C-alpha cells in the first residue's frame, strides 16, 4: 500500500521481490497495490492476509495509510512498514495506543507533537560502514562486528553524513 511512483526504485523492486520470494518458497503470491486515496475505512482492507506500507511519503492520503496500519495492528494481520511506512506505523501507535492525539510527522505537520522529526540531511542512497558495538542486541542478532548497508536509520554519529 502506498502511492506508486515509478521514479522510486523501491516501488519498481517491490513486486519483483514478492515474486522472487514466492518462487523460492514455491508459493503463489497474489497482491494488489492500493494507493492511499483507495483506503477510507477498514472495509477497504477486508480479505488481505498481510499489509505492506511502502516508502514514498508524504502520502497523498495520510489517513488512508494510518487506517491500513491500525487495521493490521488491531486484527493481528502481518504488517511490514518500510521507510515512510515504518515512520507512519510509529505515528499510528503514538496516536491510537499512547493516546497522543496531536502526534504528527514533520513532513506534513510541523505543529504537532513531533513523533517523527525531520532529519538534518537526506540519507537516501548513502552507503557507509556501520560499526556495531560488541554484545549489543543488534550485534548479536547480526553476528557481526561490522556491517555494510545502506543507511536509513538515524544513528549516533550521523552528522558525518551531513557535511
TIRO-2110 file (N, C-alpha, C; in Angstrom, 1 decimal):
// TIRO-2110
0.8, -1.2, 0.0, N, 1, A
0.0, 0.0, 0.0, CA, 1, A
0.9, 1.2, 0.0, C, 1, A
0.6, 2.1, -0.9, N, 2, A
1.4, 3.4, -1.0, CA, 2, A
1.1, 4.0, -2.3, C, 2, A
1.6, 5.2, -2.5, N, 3, A
1.3, 5.9, -3.8, CA, 3, A
2.4, 5.6, -4.8, C, 3, A
2.1, 4.7, -5.7, N, 4, A
3.1, 4.3, -6.7, CA, 4, A
3.8, 5.4, -7.4, C, 4, A
5.1, 5.4, -7.5, N, 5, A
5.9, 6.4, -8.2, CA, 5, A
7.0, 5.6, -8.9, C, 5, A
7.0, 5.6, -10.3, N, 6, A
8.0, 4.8, -11.0, CA, 6, A
9.4, 5.3, -10.8, C, 6, A
9.5, 6.5, -10.3, N, 7, A
10.9, 7.1, -10.0, CA, 7, A
11.5, 6.6, -8.7, C, 7, A
10.7, 6.0, -7.9, N, 8, A
11.2, 5.5, -6.6, CA, 8, A
11.6, 4.0, -6.9, C, 8, A
12.9, 3.8, -6.7, N, 9, A
13.5, 2.5, -7.0, CA, 9, A
12.8, 1.4, -6.3, C, 9, A
12.5, 1.6, -5.0, N, 10, A
11.8, 0.6, -4.2, CA, 10, A
10.5, 0.2, -4.8, C, 10, A
9.7, 1.1, -5.4, N, 11, A
8.4, 0.8, -6.0, CA, 11, A
8.6, -0.1, -7.1, C, 11, A
9.7, 0.0, -7.9, N, 12, A
9.9, -0.9, -9.0, CA, 12, A
10.3, -2.3, -8.5, C, 12, A
11.1, -2.3, -7.4, N, 13, A
11.6, -3.6, -6.9, CA, 13, A
10.6, -4.4, -6.1, C, 13, A
9.7, -3.8, -5.4, N, 14, A
8.8, -4.5, -4.5, CA, 14, A
8.0, -5.6, -5.2, C, 14, A
7.4, -5.4, -6.3, N, 15, A
6.7, -6.5, -7.0, CA, 15, A
7.6, -7.6, -7.4, C, 15, A
8.8, -7.3, -7.8, N, 16, A
9.8, -8.3, -8.2, CA, 16, A
10.3, -9.1, -7.0, C, 16, A
10.5, -8.4, -5.9, N, 17, A
10.9, -9.1, -4.6, CA, 17, A
9.8, -10.1, -4.2, C, 17, A
8.6, -9.6, -4.2, N, 18, A
7.5, -10.5, -3.8, CA, 18, A
7.4, -11.7, -4.7, C, 18, A
7.5, -11.5, -6.0, N, 19, A
7.5, -12.6, -7.0, CA, 19, A
8.7, -13.6, -6.8, C, 19, A
9.9, -13.0, -6.6, N, 20, A
11.1, -13.8, -6.3, CA, 20, A
10.9, -14.7, -5.0, C, 20, A
10.5, -14.0, -4.0, N, 21, A
10.3, -14.8, -2.7, CA, 21, A
9.3, -15.9, -2.9, C, 21, A
8.2, -15.6, -3.6, N, 22, A
7.1, -16.6, -3.8, CA, 22, A
7.7, -17.8, -4.6, C, 22, A
8.5, -17.5, -5.6, N, 23, A
9.1, -18.6, -6.4, CA, 23, A
10.0, -19.4, -5.6, C, 23, A
10.9, -18.8, -4.8, N, 24, A
11.8, -19.6, -3.9, CA, 24, A
11.1, -20.4, -2.9, C, 24, A
10.0, -19.9, -2.4, N, 25, A
9.2, -20.6, -1.4, CA, 25, A
8.2, -21.6, -2.0, C, 25, A
8.1, -21.5, -3.4, N, 26, A
7.1, -22.3, -4.1, CA, 26, A
5.7, -22.1, -3.7, C, 26, A
5.4, -20.8, -3.6, N, 27, A
4.1, -20.3, -3.2, CA, 27, A
3.5, -19.4, -4.3, C, 27, A
2.2, -19.3, -4.3, N, 28, A
1.6, -18.3, -5.2, CA, 28, A
1.3, -17.0, -4.4, C, 28, A
1.9, -15.9, -4.9, N, 29, A
1.7, -14.6, -4.3, CA, 29, A
0.7, -13.8, -5.1, C, 29, A
-0.4, -13.5, -4.4, N, 30, A
-1.5, -12.7, -5.1, CA, 30, A
-1.5, -11.4, -4.3, C, 30, A
-1.2, -10.3, -5.0, N, 31, A
-1.1, -9.0, -4.3, CA, 31, A
-1.7, -7.9, -5.1, C, 31, A
-2.1, -6.8, -4.5, N, 32, A
-2.6, -5.6, -5.1, CA, 32, A
-1.8, -4.4, -4.6, C, 32, A
-1.7, -3.4, -5.4, N, 33, A
-1.0, -2.2, -5.0, CA, 33, A
-2.1, -1.2, -4.8, C, 33, A
-2.5, -0.9, -3.5, N, 34, A
-3.5, 0.0, -3.2, CA, 34, A
-2.9, 1.4, -2.9, C, 34, A
-3.5, 2.4, -3.4, N, 35, A
-3.0, 3.8, -3.2, CA, 35, A
-3.7, 4.3, -1.9, C, 35, A
-3.0, 5.3, -1.3, N, 36, A
-3.6, 5.8, 0.0, CA, 36, A
-5.0, 6.4, -0.2, C, 36, A
-5.3, 7.0, -1.4, N, 37, A
-6.7, 7.5, -1.5, CA, 37, A
-7.7, 6.4, -1.7, C, 37, A
-7.3, 5.1, -2.0, N, 38, A
-8.2, 4.0, -2.1, CA, 38, A
-8.7, 3.5, -0.7, C, 38, A
-8.0, 4.0, 0.4, N, 39, A
-8.3, 3.4, 1.7, CA, 39, A
-9.0, 4.5, 2.5, C, 39, A
-10.3, 4.3, 2.8, N, 40, A
-11.1, 5.2, 3.5, CA, 40, A
-11.7, 4.6, 4.8, C, 40, A
-11.7, 3.2, 4.9, N, 41, A
-12.3, 2.5, 6.0, CA, 41, A
-11.7, 1.1, 6.1, C, 41, A
-11.9, 0.5, 7.2, N, 42, A
-11.5, -0.9, 7.4, CA, 42, A
-12.0, -1.8, 6.3, C, 42, A
-13.2, -1.6, 5.8, N, 43, A
-13.8, -2.4, 4.8, CA, 43, A
-13.0, -2.5, 3.5, C, 43, A
-12.2, -1.5, 3.2, N, 44, A
-11.3, -1.5, 2.1, CA, 44, A
-10.2, -2.5, 2.2, C, 44, A
-10.0, -3.0, 3.4, N, 45, A
-8.8, -3.9, 3.6, CA, 45, A
-9.2, -5.3, 4.0, C, 45, A
-10.5, -5.6, 4.1, N, 46, A
-11.0, -6.9, 4.4, CA, 46, A
-10.6, -7.9, 3.3, C, 46, A
-10.0, -9.0, 3.7, N, 47, A
-9.6, -10.1, 2.8, CA, 47, A
-8.2, -10.1, 2.5, C, 47, A
-7.4, -9.1, 3.0, N, 48, A
-6.0, -9.1, 2.8, CA, 48, A
-5.3, -9.9, 3.9, C, 48, A
-4.3, -10.8, 3.5, N, 49, A
-3.6, -11.6, 4.5, CA, 49, A
-2.4, -10.9, 5.1, C, 49, A
-2.0, -9.8, 4.5, N, 50, A
-0.9, -9.0, 5.0, CA, 50, A
-0.9, -7.6, 4.5, C, 50, A
-0.3, -6.7, 5.1, N, 51, A
-0.2, -5.3, 4.6, CA, 51, A
1.2, -4.8, 4.7, C, 51, A
1.7, -4.3, 3.5, N, 52, A
3.0, -3.7, 3.4, CA, 52, A
2.8, -2.2, 3.1, C, 52, A
3.2, -1.3, 4.0, N, 53, A
3.1, 0.1, 3.7, CA, 53, A
4.5, 0.5, 3.2, C, 53, A
4.6, 0.9, 2.0, N, 54, A
5.9, 1.1, 1.3, CA, 54, A
6.5, 2.5, 1.5, C, 54, A
7.7, 2.7, 1.0, N, 55, A
8.3, 4.0, 1.0, CA, 55, A
7.6, 5.0, 0.1, C, 55, A
7.9, 6.2, 0.3, N, 56, A
7.3, 7.2, -0.6, CA, 56, A
6.4, 8.3, 0.0, C, 56, A
6.7, 8.5, 1.3, N, 57, A
5.9, 9.6, 1.9, CA, 57, A
6.5, 10.9, 1.6, C, 57, A
5.7, 12.0, 1.8, N, 58, A
4.4, 12.0, 2.3, CA, 58, A
3.4, 11.4, 1.4, C, 58, A
2.4, 10.7, 2.0, N, 59, A
1.4, 10.0, 1.2, CA, 59, A
0.3, 11.0, 0.7, C, 59, A
-0.3, 10.7, -0.3, N, 60, A
-1.4, 11.5, -0.8, CA, 60, A
-2.6, 11.6, 0.2, C, 60, A
-2.8, 10.5, 0.9, N, 61, A
-3.8, 10.5, 2.0, CA, 61, A
-3.2, 9.8, 3.2, C, 61, A
-2.7, 10.6, 4.1, N, 62, A
-2.0, 10.1, 5.3, CA, 62, A
-3.0, 9.3, 6.1, C, 62, A
-4.2, 9.7, 6.2, N, 63, A
-5.2, 9.0, 7.0, CA, 63, A
-5.4, 7.6, 6.4, C, 63, A
-5.4, 7.4, 5.1, N, 64, A
-5.5, 6.1, 4.5, CA, 64, A
-4.4, 5.2, 4.9, C, 64, A
-3.2, 5.7, 5.0, N, 65, A
-2.1, 4.9, 5.4, CA, 65, A
-2.3, 4.5, 6.9, C, 65, A
-2.7, 5.5, 7.7, N, 66, A
-2.9, 5.2, 9.1, CA, 66, A
-4.1, 4.2, 9.4, C, 66, A
-5.1, 4.2, 8.5, N, 67, A
-6.2, 3.3, 8.6, CA, 67, A
-5.7, 1.9, 8.4, C, 67, A
-4.8, 1.7, 7.3, N, 68, A
-4.3, 0.4, 7.0, CA, 68, A
-3.4, -0.1, 8.1, C, 68, A
-2.6, 0.7, 8.7, N, 69, A
-1.7, 0.3, 9.7, CA, 69, A
-2.5, -0.1, 11.0, C, 69, A
-3.4, 0.7, 11.4, N, 70, A
-4.3, 0.4, 12.5, CA, 70, A
-5.0, -0.9, 12.3, C, 70, A
-5.6, -1.1, 11.1, N, 71, A
-6.3, -2.3, 10.8, CA, 71, A
-5.4, -3.5, 11.0, C, 71, A
-4.2, -3.5, 10.5, N, 72, A
-3.3, -4.6, 10.6, CA, 72, A
-3.0, -4.8, 12.1, C, 72, A
-2.7, -3.8, 12.9, N, 73, A
-2.4, -4.0, 14.3, CA, 73, A
-3.6, -4.5, 15.1, C, 73, A
-4.8, -4.0, 14.8, N, 74, A
-5.9, -4.4, 15.6, CA, 74, A
-6.4, -5.8, 15.2, C, 74, A
-6.1, -6.2, 14.0, N, 75, A
-6.6, -7.5, 13.5, CA, 75, A
-5.6, -8.6, 13.4, C, 75, A
-4.4, -8.3, 14.0, N, 76, A
-3.3, -9.2, 14.0, CA, 76, A
-2.9, -9.7, 12.6, C, 76, A
-2.9, -8.8, 11.7, N, 77, A
-2.5, -9.1, 10.3, CA, 77, A
-1.1, -8.8, 10.2, C, 77, A
-0.3, -9.7, 9.6, N, 78, A
1.1, -9.4, 9.4, CA, 78, A
1.3, -8.0, 8.7, C, 78, A
2.2, -7.2, 9.2, N, 79, A
2.4, -5.9, 8.7, CA, 79, A
3.9, -5.6, 8.5, C, 79, A
4.3, -5.0, 7.4, N, 80, A
5.6, -4.5, 7.2, CA, 80, A
5.5, -3.1, 6.8, C, 80, A
6.2, -2.2, 7.4, N, 81, A
6.3, -0.8, 7.1, CA, 81, A
7.8, -0.5, 6.8, C, 81, A
8.0, -0.1, 5.5, N, 82, A
9.4, 0.2, 5.2, CA, 82, A
9.5, 1.7, 4.9, C, 82, A
10.6, 2.3, 5.4, N, 83, A
10.9, 3.7, 5.3, CA, 83, A
9.7, 4.5, 5.8, C, 83, A
9.0, 5.3, 5.0, N, 84, A
7.8, 6.1, 5.4, CA, 84, A
6.7, 5.2, 6.0, C, 84, A
6.6, 4.0, 5.5, N, 85, A
5.6, 3.1, 6.1, CA, 85, A
5.9, 2.8, 7.6, C, 85, A
7.2, 2.6, 7.9, N, 86, A
7.6, 2.3, 9.3, CA, 86, A
7.3, 3.6, 10.1, C, 86, A
7.7, 4.8, 9.5, N, 87, A
7.5, 6.0, 10.3, CA, 87, A
6.0, 6.2, 10.6, C, 87, A
5.2, 5.9, 9.6, N, 88, A
3.7, 6.1, 9.9, CA, 88, A
3.2, 5.0, 10.9, C, 88, A
3.8, 3.9, 10.9, N, 89, A
3.5, 2.9, 12.0, CA, 89, A
3.7, 3.5, 13.4, C, 89, A
4.8, 4.2, 13.5, N, 90, A
5.2, 4.8, 14.8, CA, 90, A
4.1, 5.9, 15.1, C, 90, A
3.8, 6.7, 14.1, N, 91, A
2.8, 7.7, 14.2, CA, 91, A
1.4, 7.1, 14.6, C, 91, A
1.0, 6.0, 13.9, N, 92, A
-0.3, 5.4, 14.3, CA, 92, A
-0.3, 4.9, 15.7, C, 92, A
0.8, 4.3, 16.1, N, 93, A
0.9, 3.8, 17.5, CA, 93, A
0.9, 4.9, 18.5, C, 93, A
1.6, 6.0, 18.2, N, 94, A
1.6, 7.2, 19.1, CA, 94, A
0.1, 7.7, 19.3, C, 94, A
-0.6, 7.8, 18.2, N, 95, A
-1.9, 8.4, 18.3, CA, 95, A
-2.9, 7.4, 18.9, C, 95, A
-2.9, 6.2, 18.5, N, 96, A
-4.0, 5.3, 18.9, CA, 96, A
-3.7, 4.3, 20.0, C, 96, A
-2.5, 4.2, 20.4, N, 97, A
-2.2, 3.3, 21.6, CA, 97, A
-1.7, 4.2, 22.7, C, 97, A
-0.8, 5.1, 22.5, N, 98, A
-0.3, 6.0, 23.5, CA, 98, A
-1.3, 7.2, 23.8, C, 98, A
-2.2, 7.4, 22.9, N, 99, A
-3.2, 8.5, 23.1, CA, 99, A
-2.7, 9.9, 22.8, C, 99, A
-1.6, 10.0, 22.1, N, 100, A
-1.1, 11.3, 21.7, CA, 100, A
-1.8, 11.8, 20.5, C, 100, A
-3.0, 12.3, 20.6, N, 101, A
-3.9, 12.8, 19.5, CA, 101, A
-3.1, 13.8, 18.6, C, 101, A
-2.2, 14.6, 19.2, N, 102, A
-1.5, 15.6, 18.4, CA, 102, A
-0.2, 15.1, 17.8, C, 102, A
0.1, 13.8, 17.9, N, 103, A
1.3, 13.3, 17.3, CA, 103, A
1.3, 13.5, 15.8, C, 103, A
2.4, 13.9, 15.3, N, 104, A
2.5, 14.3, 13.9, CA, 104, A
3.8, 13.8, 13.2, C, 104, A
3.8, 13.9, 11.9, N, 105, A
5.0, 13.6, 11.2, CA, 105, A
5.5, 15.0, 10.6, C, 105, A
6.7, 15.3, 10.8, N, 106, A
7.3, 16.6, 10.4, CA, 106, A
7.1, 16.9, 8.9, C, 106, A
7.0, 15.8, 8.1, N, 107, A
6.8, 16.0, 6.7, CA, 107, A
5.5, 16.7, 6.4, C, 107, A
4.5, 16.5, 7.2, N, 108, A
3.2, 17.0, 6.9, CA, 108, A
2.6, 18.0, 7.9, C, 108, A
3.1, 18.0, 9.1, N, 109, A
2.5, 18.8, 10.1, CA, 109, A
3.6, 19.2, 11.2, C, 109, A
4.1, 20.4, 11.0, N, 110, A
5.2, 20.9, 11.9, CA, 110, A
4.6, 21.4, 13.2, C, 110, A
3.3, 21.5, 13.3, N, 111, A
2.7, 22.0, 14.6, CA, 111, A
2.4, 20.9, 15.6, C, 111, A
2.4, 19.7, 15.2, N, 112, A
2.0, 18.6, 16.1, CA, 112, A
3.2, 18.2, 17.0, C, 112, A
2.9, 17.3, 17.9, N, 113, A
3.9, 16.7, 18.8, CA, 113, A
4.8, 15.9, 17.8, C, 113, A
6.1, 16.2, 17.8, N, 114, A
7.0, 15.7, 16.8, CA, 114, A
7.4, 14.2, 17.1, C, 114, A
6.6, 13.3, 16.7, N, 115, A
6.9, 11.9, 16.9, CA, 115, A
8.0, 11.5, 15.8, C, 115, A
7.8, 12.0, 14.6, N, 116, A
8.8, 11.8, 13.6, CA, 116, A
9.4, 13.1, 13.2, C, 116, A
10.6, 13.4, 13.7, N, 117, A
11.2, 14.7, 13.4, CA, 117, A
12.0, 14.6, 12.1, C, 117, A
12.2, 15.7, 11.5, N, 118, A
13.0, 15.7, 10.2, CA, 118, A
14.4, 15.4, 10.5, C, 118, A
15.1, 14.7, 9.5, N, 119, A
16.5, 14.5, 9.6, CA, 119, A
17.2, 15.8, 9.2, C, 119, A
18.4, 16.0, 9.7, N, 120, A
19.2, 17.2, 9.4, CA, 120, A
19.7, 17.1, 8.0, C, 120, A
19.7, 16.0, 7.3, N, 121, A
20.1, 15.8, 5.9, CA, 121, A
19.5, 14.6, 5.4, C, 121, A
19.5, 14.4, 4.1, N, 122, A
19.0, 13.2, 3.5, CA, 122, A
19.9, 12.1, 3.6, C, 122, A
19.4, 10.9, 3.9, N, 123, A
20.3, 9.7, 3.9, CA, 123, A
20.0, 8.7, 2.8, C, 123, A
19.1, 9.2, 1.9, N, 124, A
18.7, 8.3, 0.7, CA, 124, A
19.9, 8.0, -0.1, C, 124, A
20.1, 6.7, -0.4, N, 125, A
21.2, 6.2, -1.2, CA, 125, A
22.6, 6.4, -0.7, C, 125, A
22.7, 6.7, 0.6, N, 126, A
24.0, 6.9, 1.2, CA, 126, A
24.5, 5.5, 1.7, C, 126, A
25.8, 5.2, 1.5, N, 127, A
26.3, 4.0, 2.0, CA, 127, A
27.6, 4.2, 2.8, C, 127, A
27.7, 3.5, 3.8, N, 128, A
29.0, 3.7, 4.7, CA, 128, A
29.0, 2.5, 5.6, C, 128, A
30.2, 2.3, 6.3, N, 129, A
30.3, 1.3, 7.3, CA, 129, A
29.6, 1.7, 8.5, C, 129, A
29.0, 0.7, 9.2, N, 130, A
28.4, 1.0, 10.5, CA, 130, A
29.2, 0.0, 11.4, C, 130, A
29.7, 0.6, 12.5, N, 131, A
30.4, -0.2, 13.5, CA, 131, A
29.4, -0.6, 14.6, C, 131, A
29.2, -1.9, 14.8, N, 132, A
28.3, -2.4, 15.8, CA, 132, A
29.1, -2.7, 17.1, C, 132, A
28.6, -2.2, 18.2, N, 133, A
29.3, -2.5, 19.5, CA, 133, A
29.1, -3.9, 19.9, C, 133, A
30.2, -4.6, 20.3, N, 134, A
30.1, -6.0, 20.8, CA, 134, A
29.1, -6.1, 21.9, C, 134, A
28.4, -7.3, 21.9, N, 135, A
27.5, -7.7, 22.9, CA, 135, A
26.2, -6.8, 23.0, C, 135, A
26.0, -6.0, 22.0, N, 136, A
24.7, -5.3, 21.9, CA, 136, A
23.7, -6.3, 21.2, C, 136, A
22.4, -6.0, 21.4, N, 137, A
21.4, -6.9, 20.7, CA, 137, A
21.5, -6.9, 19.2, C, 137, A
21.8, -5.8, 18.6, N, 138, A
21.9, -5.7, 17.2, CA, 138, A
23.1, -6.5, 16.7, C, 138, A
24.2, -6.4, 17.4, N, 139, A
25.5, -7.1, 17.0, CA, 139, A
25.2, -8.6, 17.2, C, 139, A
24.6, -9.0, 18.3, N, 140, A
24.3, -10.4, 18.5, CA, 140, A
23.4, -11.0, 17.4, C, 140, A
22.4, -10.2, 17.0, N, 141, A
21.4, -10.7, 16.1, CA, 141, A
22.0, -10.8, 14.7, C, 141, A
23.0, -9.9, 14.4, N, 142, A
23.6, -10.0, 13.1, CA, 142, A
24.9, -10.8, 13.1, C, 142, A
25.3, -11.2, 14.3, N, 143, A
26.6, -12.0, 14.5, CA, 143, A
27.7, -11.4, 13.7, C, 143, A
27.9, -10.1, 13.9, N, 144, A
29.0, -9.4, 13.1, CA, 144, A
29.5, -8.3, 14.0, C, 144, A
30.7, -7.9, 13.7, N, 145, A
31.3, -6.7, 14.3, CA, 145, A
31.1, -5.5, 13.4, C, 145, A
31.1, -5.7, 12.1, N, 146, A
30.9, -4.6, 11.2, CA, 146, A
29.9, -5.1, 10.1, C, 146, A
29.1, -4.1, 9.7, N, 147, A
28.1, -4.5, 8.8, CA, 147, A
27.9, -3.3, 7.8, C, 147, A
28.0, -3.6, 6.5, N, 148, A
27.9, -2.6, 5.5, CA, 148, A
26.4, -2.7, 4.9, C, 148, A
25.8, -1.5, 4.9, N, 149, A
24.4, -1.5, 4.4, CA, 149, A
24.1, 0.0, 4.0, C, 149, A
23.0, 0.1, 3.3, N, 150, A
22.5, 1.5, 3.1, CA, 150, A
22.0, 2.0, 4.4, C, 150, A
22.4, 3.2, 4.7, N, 151, A
22.0, 3.8, 5.9, CA, 151, A
20.6, 4.4, 5.8, C, 151, A
19.7, 4.0, 6.6, N, 152, A
18.3, 4.5, 6.6, CA, 152, A
17.8, 4.8, 8.0, C, 152, A
18.7, 4.7, 9.0, N, 153, A
18.3, 5.0, 10.3, CA, 153, A
19.1, 6.1, 10.9, C, 153, A
18.6, 6.9, 11.8, N, 154, A
19.3, 7.9, 12.4, CA, 154, A
20.1, 7.3, 13.5, C, 154, A
21.4, 7.2, 13.3, N, 155, A
22.3, 6.6, 14.3, CA, 155, A
23.2, 7.6, 14.9, C, 155, A
23.8, 7.2, 16.0, N, 156, A
24.8, 8.0, 16.7, CA, 156, A
25.9, 8.3, 15.7, C, 156, A
26.4, 9.6, 15.7, N, 157, A
27.4, 9.9, 14.8, CA, 157, A
27.0, 10.2, 13.3, C, 157, A
25.7, 10.4, 13.1, N, 158, A
25.1, 10.6, 11.8, CA, 158, A
25.6, 11.9, 11.2, C, 158, A
26.0, 12.9, 12.0, N, 159, A
26.4, 14.2, 11.4, CA, 159, A
27.4, 14.1, 10.4, C, 159, A
28.3, 13.1, 10.4, N, 160, A
29.3, 13.0, 9.4, CA, 160, A
28.8, 12.8, 8.0, C, 160, A
27.5, 12.3, 7.8, N, 161, A
26.9, 12.2, 6.5, CA, 161, A
26.4, 13.5, 6.0, C, 161, A
26.3, 14.5, 6.9, N, 162, A
25.6, 15.7, 6.5, CA, 162, A
26.6, 16.8, 6.2, C, 162, A
27.9, 16.5, 6.1, N, 163, A
28.9, 17.5, 5.9, CA, 163, A
28.8, 18.0, 4.4, C, 163, A
END
